Amino acid sequence: MRHAQFKAGEDSGRKNAKIVLGRKGHLIAALSFPKLRPMTQNETLTSEPGSPARVRLASEADCPRLIPLINSAFAIETFLEGTRTDGERLAAMMQKGTILMAEDSSGRLLGCVYTEVRREPSGVRGYLGQLAVDPAHQGKGLARRIFQAAEDHLRRHGCEAVDITVLSLRPELPPIYRRFGYIETGMEEFKPSRPLKSGAECHCIVMSKQL
């Protein structure tokens, strides 16, 4: 990833702007953000003022609630065999990265997302995956608020950009993530943790956003 910094008054026209060339040479521009302190286990992060959801780091004790939520949200992926996650797979993800979970004021679980900090020779990038929203609360802007909180979390860990992967068999998702500020930057082979149903073909669409 290559960076070009501009000062206020230069051709960028934006104070403290940063232009970033992504993995495939796509230009992404965004304002720079101040360095933030990483979240602690007991800290909550609300994505925007007045939001009914509070976002916090998940712990091992939250797994019994996270597993059914994730599987319910991903039940739409009927082209895959089995369920999206279980205790073993979720524990492995929590060892490698961090899961943020959104709750309402009564502590009811509304959604979650997986976050990972990846240190590469070109810089520090974040990864977001397995975004899950309770089907009863979908279509209310909660996914956007969870993503905003997750992006703030990655900024706190020094990430300069964030990547997501979208399955080609979920064509309704790229337009949603474009509205979140992500653009397509490449494709990857799909390496599922559970088998595709007979006859199904799938690849991953990589989408990226500058933080």
ChimeraX commands (.cxc) that place a marker at each C-alpha (Angstrom):
marker #1 position 0.00,0.00,0.00 radius 0.5
marker #1 position 1.42,3.35,-1.05 radius 0.5
marker #1 position 0.60,6.65,0.62 radius 0.5
marker #1 position 0.71,10.25,-0.61 radius 0.5
marker #1 position 0.30,12.89,2.07 radius 0.5
marker #1 position -1.06,16.36,1.28 radius 0.5
marker #1 position -0.92,19.45,3.44 radius 0.5
marker #1 position -3.76,21.91,3.73 radius 0.5
marker #1 position -3.95,24.13,0.64 radius 0.5
marker #1 position -2.37,21.64,-1.74 radius 0.5
marker #1 position -4.15,19.95,-4.65 radius 0.5
marker #1 position -6.09,17.57,-2.42 radius 0.5
marker #1 position -8.18,20.48,-1.16 radius 0.5
marker #1 position -8.71,18.65,2.15 radius 0.5
marker #1 position -6.95,19.36,5.38 radius 0.5
marker #1 position -4.80,16.47,6.56 radius 0.5
marker #1 position -6.02,14.33,3.67 radius 0.5
marker #1 position -4.41,11.00,2.90 radius 0.5
marker #1 position -4.55,9.31,-0.50 radius 0.5
marker #1 position -4.00,5.55,-0.36 radius 0.5
marker #1 position -3.42,3.09,-3.17 radius 0.5
marker #1 position -5.06,-0.19,-2.16 radius 0.5
marker #1 position -3.93,-3.70,-2.94 radius 0.5
marker #1 position -5.03,-3.50,-6.57 radius 0.5
marker #1 position -4.00,0.10,-7.18 radius 0.5
marker #1 position -7.36,1.67,-6.45 radius 0.5
marker #1 position -7.24,5.19,-5.07 radius 0.5
marker #1 position -8.99,5.74,-1.76 radius 0.5
marker #1 position -9.12,9.16,-0.10 radius 0.5
marker #1 position -10.17,10.00,3.44 radius 0.5
marker #1 position -9.41,12.45,6.20 radius 0.5
marker #1 position -6.78,11.41,8.70 radius 0.5
marker #1 position -7.93,10.62,12.23 radius 0.5
marker #1 position -6.12,11.20,15.52 radius 0.5
marker #1 position -4.58,8.21,17.24 radius 0.5
marker #1 position -6.99,6.70,19.74 radius 0.5
marker #1 position -6.46,4.52,22.80 radius 0.5
marker #1 position -7.43,0.84,22.37 radius 0.5
marker #1 position -10.63,-0.29,24.07 radius 0.5
marker #1 position -10.44,-2.17,27.35 radius 0.5
marker #1 position -12.53,-5.24,28.16 radius 0.5
marker #1 position -14.97,-3.29,30.35 radius 0.5
marker #1 position -15.25,-0.23,28.09 radius 0.5
marker #1 position -18.22,0.37,25.83 radius 0.5
marker #1 position -18.11,2.18,22.51 radius 0.5
marker #1 position -21.31,3.73,21.16 radius 0.5
marker #1 position -21.04,4.30,17.42 radius 0.5
marker #1 position -23.00,7.57,17.42 radius 0.5
marker #1 position -24.69,9.88,19.94 radius 0.5
marker #1 position -28.18,8.76,20.89 radius 0.5
marker #1 position -27.68,5.23,19.53 radius 0.5
marker #1 position -29.83,2.65,21.35 radius 0.5
marker #1 position -26.99,0.14,21.07 radius 0.5
marker #1 position -23.79,-0.02,23.08 radius 0.5
marker #1 position -20.83,-1.91,21.63 radius 0.5
marker #1 position -18.28,-3.74,23.75 radius 0.5
marker #1 position -15.61,-6.41,23.46 radius 0.5
marker #1 position -16.99,-9.94,23.71 radius 0.5
marker #1 position -15.51,-12.44,26.14 radius 0.5
marker #1 position -15.58,-16.23,26.31 radius 0.5
marker #1 position -18.58,-15.99,28.62 radius 0.5
marker #1 position -20.58,-14.40,25.77 radius 0.5
marker #1 position -20.15,-17.37,23.39 radius 0.5
marker #1 position -23.39,-19.17,24.35 radius 0.5
marker #1 position -25.32,-16.06,23.27 radius 0.5
marker #1 position -23.20,-15.25,20.21 radius 0.5
marker #1 position -23.43,-18.68,18.57 radius 0.5
marker #1 position -27.23,-18.77,18.04 radius 0.5
marker #1 position -27.27,-15.12,16.94 radius 0.5
marker #1 position -24.59,-15.71,14.29 radius 0.5
marker #1 position -26.20,-18.91,13.02 radius 0.5
marker #1 position -29.60,-17.23,12.83 radius 0.5
marker #1 position -28.23,-14.27,10.87 radius 0.5
marker #1 position -26.39,-16.53,8.41 radius 0.5
marker #1 position -29.21,-19.05,7.93 radius 0.5
marker #1 position -29.85,-17.25,4.62 radius 0.5
marker #1 position -26.68,-18.85,3.20 radius 0.5
marker #1 position -28.45,-22.02,2.14 radius 0.5
marker #1 position -25.73,-22.77,-0.42 radius 0.5
marker #1 position -23.49,-23.96,2.44 radius 0.5
marker #1 position -23.85,-27.11,4.49 radius 0.5
marker #1 position -24.27,-26.94,8.27 radius 0.5
marker #1 position -24.19,-23.88,10.52 radius 0.5
marker #1 position -21.97,-20.81,10.33 radius 0.5
marker #1 position -20.25,-21.30,13.67 radius 0.5
marker #1 position -20.02,-23.41,16.79 radius 0.5
marker #1 position -18.13,-23.29,20.08 radius 0.5
marker #1 position -14.85,-24.52,18.60 radius 0.5
marker #1 position -14.85,-22.21,15.58 radius 0.5
marker #1 position -15.90,-19.18,17.58 radius 0.5
marker #1 position -13.22,-19.82,20.21 radius 0.5
marker #1 position -10.60,-20.04,17.44 radius 0.5
marker #1 position -11.73,-16.68,16.02 radius 0.5
marker #1 position -11.54,-15.06,19.46 radius 0.5
marker #1 position -7.99,-16.34,19.85 radius 0.5
marker #1 position -6.96,-14.80,16.51 radius 0.5
marker #1 position -8.94,-11.56,16.68 radius 0.5
marker #1 position -11.66,-9.80,18.62 radius 0.5
marker #1 position -15.43,-9.88,18.47 radius 0.5
marker #1 position -17.41,-6.73,19.17 radius 0.5
marker #1 position -21.00,-7.18,20.29 radius 0.5
marker #1 position -23.89,-4.71,20.34 radius 0.5
marker #1 position -26.47,-4.78,23.12 radius 0.5
marker #1 position -29.51,-2.67,23.92 radius 0.5
marker #1 position -30.03,-0.90,27.24 radius 0.5
marker #1 position -31.41,-4.07,28.81 radius 0.5
marker #1 position -28.40,-6.14,27.76 radius 0.5
marker #1 position -30.16,-7.96,24.92 radius 0.5
marker #1 position -27.73,-9.04,22.20 radius 0.5
marker #1 position -28.49,-7.27,18.91 radius 0.5
marker #1 position -25.50,-8.02,16.72 radius 0.5
marker #1 position -21.77,-8.65,16.48 radius 0.5
marker #1 position -18.79,-8.45,14.16 radius 0.5
marker #1 position -15.33,-10.03,14.03 radius 0.5
marker #1 position -12.30,-7.71,13.94 radius 0.5
marker #1 position -8.66,-8.49,13.27 radius 0.5
marker #1 position -5.53,-6.33,13.12 radius 0.5
marker #1 position -3.15,-7.44,10.37 radius 0.5
marker #1 position 0.39,-6.09,10.34 radius 0.5
marker #1 position 1.77,-6.14,6.82 radius 0.5
marker #1 position 5.02,-4.76,5.33 radius 0.5
marker #1 position 2.99,-1.94,3.77 radius 0.5
marker #1 position 1.32,-0.96,7.03 radius 0.5
marker #1 position -1.33,-1.97,9.53 radius 0.5
marker #1 position -4.66,-3.03,8.06 radius 0.5
marker #1 position -7.84,-4.13,9.74 radius 0.5
marker #1 position -10.20,-6.90,8.74 radius 0.5
marker #1 position -13.92,-7.13,9.51 radius 0.5
marker #1 position -15.97,-10.27,9.03 radius 0.5
marker #1 position -18.94,-12.32,10.15 radius 0.5
marker #1 position -21.19,-9.31,10.67 radius 0.5
marker #1 position -24.38,-10.67,12.24 radius 0.5
marker #1 position -27.51,-8.78,13.21 radius 0.5
marker #1 position -30.49,-10.34,14.96 radius 0.5
marker #1 position -33.04,-10.92,12.15 radius 0.5
marker #1 position -35.69,-9.18,14.29 radius 0.5
marker #1 position -33.57,-6.00,14.25 radius 0.5
marker #1 position -32.37,-6.01,10.64 radius 0.5
marker #1 position -33.19,-3.09,8.37 radius 0.5
marker #1 position -32.91,-0.53,11.19 radius 0.5
marker #1 position -29.39,0.77,10.52 radius 0.5
marker #1 position -27.81,-1.40,13.20 radius 0.5
marker #1 position -25.30,-3.00,10.82 radius 0.5
marker #1 position -23.95,0.44,9.90 radius 0.5
marker #1 position -23.62,1.44,13.56 radius 0.5
marker #1 position -21.80,-1.80,14.41 radius 0.5
marker #1 position -19.43,-1.26,11.48 radius 0.5
marker #1 position -18.74,2.32,12.55 radius 0.5
marker #1 position -17.87,1.13,16.06 radius 0.5
marker #1 position -15.66,-1.63,14.63 radius 0.5
marker #1 position -13.83,0.86,12.41 radius 0.5
marker #1 position -13.20,3.10,15.43 radius 0.5
marker #1 position -11.87,0.05,17.27 radius 0.5
marker #1 position -9.43,-0.65,14.41 radius 0.5
marker #1 position -8.31,2.98,14.30 radius 0.5
marker #1 position -7.47,2.71,18.00 radius 0.5
marker #1 position -5.11,-0.12,17.06 radius 0.5
marker #1 position -3.34,1.94,14.39 radius 0.5
marker #1 position -5.06,0.50,11.31 radius 0.5
marker #1 position -4.83,2.70,8.23 radius 0.5
marker #1 position -7.38,0.78,6.16 radius 0.5
marker #1 position -9.85,-2.05,6.54 radius 0.5
marker #1 position -10.76,-4.98,4.28 radius 0.5
marker #1 position -13.84,-7.16,4.13 radius 0.5
marker #1 position -14.67,-10.16,1.96 radius 0.5
marker #1 position -18.12,-10.73,0.48 radius 0.5
marker #1 position -19.25,-14.02,-1.03 radius 0.5
marker #1 position -20.18,-13.83,-4.70 radius 0.5
marker #1 position -23.36,-15.80,-3.93 radius 0.5
marker #1 position -24.56,-12.85,-1.79 radius 0.5
marker #1 position -25.05,-10.22,-4.56 radius 0.5
marker #1 position -27.22,-8.07,-2.29 radius 0.5
marker #1 position -24.25,-7.27,-0.01 radius 0.5
marker #1 position -21.77,-5.23,-2.14 radius 0.5
marker #1 position -24.26,-2.35,-2.66 radius 0.5
marker #1 position -24.80,-2.19,1.10 radius 0.5
marker #1 position -21.08,-2.03,1.84 radius 0.5
marker #1 position -20.59,0.58,-0.87 radius 0.5
marker #1 position -22.98,2.77,1.11 radius 0.5
marker #1 position -20.71,2.18,4.11 radius 0.5
marker #1 position -17.78,3.59,2.07 radius 0.5
marker #1 position -16.19,0.36,0.81 radius 0.5
marker #1 position -15.09,-0.26,-2.78 radius 0.5
marker #1 position -14.19,-3.47,-4.60 radius 0.5
marker #1 position -10.42,-3.99,-4.68 radius 0.5
marker #1 position -10.02,-7.59,-5.83 radius 0.5
marker #1 position -11.11,-11.21,-5.65 radius 0.5
marker #1 position -9.93,-14.19,-3.62 radius 0.5
marker #1 position -10.53,-17.91,-3.59 radius 0.5
marker #1 position -13.29,-18.97,-1.23 radius 0.5
marker #1 position -11.95,-21.38,1.38 radius 0.5
marker #1 position -15.05,-22.38,3.37 radius 0.5
marker #1 position -14.95,-23.92,6.83 radius 0.5
marker #1 position -17.98,-25.97,5.77 radius 0.5
marker #1 position -18.67,-27.50,2.34 radius 0.5
marker #1 position -20.61,-25.85,-0.46 radius 0.5
marker #1 position -23.72,-27.72,-1.54 radius 0.5
marker #1 position -23.43,-29.70,-4.75 radius 0.5
marker #1 position -23.28,-27.52,-7.84 radius 0.5
marker #1 position -22.62,-24.25,-6.01 radius 0.5
marker #1 position -19.66,-22.12,-7.12 radius 0.5
marker #1 position -18.42,-19.20,-5.07 radius 0.5
marker #1 position -15.52,-16.76,-4.75 radius 0.5
marker #1 position -14.75,-13.88,-2.40 radius 0.5
marker #1 position -15.06,-10.24,-3.43 radius 0.5
marker #1 position -12.56,-8.08,-1.51 radius 0.5
marker #1 position -13.78,-4.61,-0.54 radius 0.5
marker #1 position -11.68,-1.99,1.20 radius 0.5
marker #1 position -11.97,1.37,2.94 radius 0.5
marker #1 position -9.41,3.88,4.06 radius 0.5
marker #1 position -9.56,4.74,7.76 radius 0.5
marker link #1:1,2 radius 0.2
marker link #1:2,3 radius 0.2
marker link #1:3,4 radius 0.2
marker link #1:4,5 radius 0.2
marker link #1:5,6 radius 0.2
marker link #1:6,7 radius 0.2
marker link #1:7,8 radius 0.2
marker link #1:8,9 radius 0.2
marker link #1:9,10 radius 0.2
marker link #1:10,11 radius 0.2
marker link #1:11,12 radius 0.2
marker link #1:12,13 radius 0.2
marker link #1:13,14 radius 0.2
marker link #1:14,15 radius 0.2
marker link #1:15,16 radius 0.2
marker link #1:16,17 radius 0.2
marker link #1:17,18 radius 0.2
marker link #1:18,19 radius 0.2
marker link #1:19,20 radius 0.2
marker link #1:20,21 radius 0.2
marker link #1:21,22 radius 0.2
marker link #1:22,23 radius 0.2
marker link #1:23,24 radius 0.2
marker link #1:24,25 radius 0.2
marker link #1:25,26 radius 0.2
marker link #1:26,27 radius 0.2
marker link #1:27,28 radius 0.2
marker link #1:28,29 radius 0.2
marker link #1:29,30 radius 0.2
marker link #1:30,31 radius 0.2
marker link #1:31,32 radius 0.2
marker link #1:32,33 radius 0.2
marker link #1:33,34 radius 0.2
marker link #1:34,35 radius 0.2
marker link #1:35,36 radius 0.2
marker link #1:36,37 radius 0.2
marker link #1:37,38 radius 0.2
marker link #1:38,39 radius 0.2
marker link #1:39,40 radius 0.2
marker link #1:40,41 radius 0.2
marker link #1:41,42 radius 0.2
marker link #1:42,43 radius 0.2
marker link #1:43,44 radius 0.2
marker link #1:44,45 radius 0.2
marker link #1:45,46 radius 0.2
marker link #1:46,47 radius 0.2
marker link #1:47,48 radius 0.2
marker link #1:48,49 radius 0.2
marker link #1:49,50 radius 0.2
marker link #1:50,51 radius 0.2
marker link #1:51,52 radius 0.2
marker link #1:52,53 radius 0.2
marker link #1:53,54 radius 0.2
marker link #1:54,55 radius 0.2
marker link #1:55,56 radius 0.2
marker link #1:56,57 radius 0.2
marker link #1:57,58 radius 0.2
marker link #1:58,59 radius 0.2
marker link #1:59,60 radius 0.2
marker link #1:60,61 radius 0.2
marker link #1:61,62 radius 0.2
marker link #1:62,63 radius 0.2
marker link #1:63,64 radius 0.2
marker link #1:64,65 radius 0.2
marker link #1:65,66 radius 0.2
marker link #1:66,67 radius 0.2
marker link #1:67,68 radius 0.2
marker link #1:68,69 radius 0.2
marker link #1:69,70 radius 0.2
marker link #1:70,71 radius 0.2
marker link #1:71,72 radius 0.2
marker link #1:72,73 radius 0.2
marker link #1:73,74 radius 0.2
marker link #1:74,75 radius 0.2
marker link #1:75,76 radius 0.2
marker link #1:76,77 radius 0.2
marker link #1:77,78 radius 0.2
marker link #1:78,79 radius 0.2
marker link #1:79,80 radius 0.2
marker link #1:80,81 radius 0.2
marker link #1:81,82 radius 0.2
marker link #1:82,83 radius 0.2
marker link #1:83,84 radius 0.2
marker link #1:84,85 radius 0.2
marker link #1:85,86 radius 0.2
marker link #1:86,87 radius 0.2
marker link #1:87,88 radius 0.2
marker link #1:88,89 radius 0.2
marker link #1:89,90 radius 0.2
marker link #1:90,91 radius 0.2
marker link #1:91,92 radius 0.2
marker link #1:92,93 radius 0.2
marker link #1:93,94 radius 0.2
marker link #1:94,95 radius 0.2
marker link #1:95,96 radius 0.2
marker link #1:96,97 radius 0.2
marker link #1:97,98 radius 0.2
marker link #1:98,99 radius 0.2
marker link #1:99,100 radius 0.2
marker link #1:100,101 radius 0.2
marker link #1:101,102 radius 0.2
marker link #1:102,103 radius 0.2
marker link #1:103,104 radius 0.2
marker link #1:104,105 radius 0.2
marker link #1:105,106 radius 0.2
marker link #1:106,107 radius 0.2
marker link #1:107,108 radius 0.2
marker link #1:108,109 radius 0.2
marker link #1:109,110 radius 0.2
marker link #1:110,111 radius 0.2
marker link #1:111,112 radius 0.2
marker link #1:112,113 radius 0.2
marker link #1:113,114 radius 0.2
marker link #1:114,115 radius 0.2
marker link #1:115,116 radius 0.2
marker link #1:116,117 radius 0.2
marker link #1:117,118 radius 0.2
marker link #1:118,119 radius 0.2
marker link #1:119,120 radius 0.2
marker link #1:120,121 radius 0.2
marker link #1:121,122 radius 0.2
marker link #1:122,123 radius 0.2
marker link #1:123,124 radius 0.2
marker link #1:124,125 radius 0.2
marker link #1:125,126 radius 0.2
marker link #1:126,127 radius 0.2
marker link #1:127,128 radius 0.2
marker link #1:128,129 radius 0.2
marker link #1:129,130 radius 0.2
marker link #1:130,131 radius 0.2
marker link #1:131,132 radius 0.2
marker link #1:132,133 radius 0.2
marker link #1:133,134 radius 0.2
marker link #1:134,135 radius 0.2
marker link #1:135,136 radius 0.2
marker link #1:136,137 radius 0.2
marker link #1:137,138 radius 0.2
marker link #1:138,139 radius 0.2
marker link #1:139,140 radius 0.2
marker link #1:140,141 radius 0.2
marker link #1:141,142 radius 0.2
marker link #1:142,143 radius 0.2
marker link #1:143,144 radius 0.2
marker link #1:144,145 radius 0.2
marker link #1:145,146 radius 0.2
marker link #1:146,147 radius 0.2
marker link #1:147,148 radius 0.2
marker link #1:148,149 radius 0.2
marker link #1:149,150 radius 0.2
marker link #1:150,151 radius 0.2
marker link #1:151,152 radius 0.2
marker link #1:152,153 radius 0.2
marker link #1:153,154 radius 0.2
marker link #1:154,155 radius 0.2
marker link #1:155,156 radius 0.2
marker link #1:156,157 radius 0.2
marker link #1:157,158 radius 0.2
marker link #1:158,159 radius 0.2
marker link #1:159,160 radius 0.2
marker link #1:160,161 radius 0.2
marker link #1:161,162 radius 0.2
marker link #1:162,163 radius 0.2
marker link #1:163,164 radius 0.2
marker link #1:164,165 radius 0.2
marker link #1:165,166 radius 0.2
marker link #1:166,167 radius 0.2
marker link #1:167,168 radius 0.2
marker link #1:168,169 radius 0.2
marker link #1:169,170 radius 0.2
marker link #1:170,171 radius 0.2
marker link #1:171,172 radius 0.2
marker link #1:172,173 radius 0.2
marker link #1:173,174 radius 0.2
marker link #1:174,175 radius 0.2
marker link #1:175,176 radius 0.2
marker link #1:176,177 radius 0.2
marker link #1:177,178 radius 0.2
marker link #1:178,179 radius 0.2
marker link #1:179,180 radius 0.2
marker link #1:180,181 radius 0.2
marker link #1:181,182 radius 0.2
marker link #1:182,183 radius 0.2
marker link #1:183,184 radius 0.2
marker link #1:184,185 radius 0.2
marker link #1:185,186 radius 0.2
marker link #1:186,187 radius 0.2
marker link #1:187,188 radius 0.2
marker link #1:188,189 radius 0.2
marker link #1:189,190 radius 0.2
marker link #1:190,191 radius 0.2
marker link #1:191,192 radius 0.2
marker link #1:192,193 radius 0.2
marker link #1:193,194 radius 0.2
marker link #1:194,195 radius 0.2
marker link #1:195,196 radius 0.2
marker link #1:196,197 radius 0.2
marker link #1:197,198 radius 0.2
marker link #1:198,199 radius 0.2
marker link #1:199,200 radius 0.2
marker link #1:200,201 radius 0.2
marker link #1:201,202 radius 0.2
marker link #1:202,203 radius 0.2
marker link #1:203,204 radius 0.2
marker link #1:204,205 radius 0.2
marker link #1:205,206 radius 0.2
marker link #1:206,207 radius 0.2
marker link #1:207,208 radius 0.2
marker link #1:208,209 radius 0.2
marker link #1:209,210 radius 0.2
marker link #1:210,211 radius 0.2
view
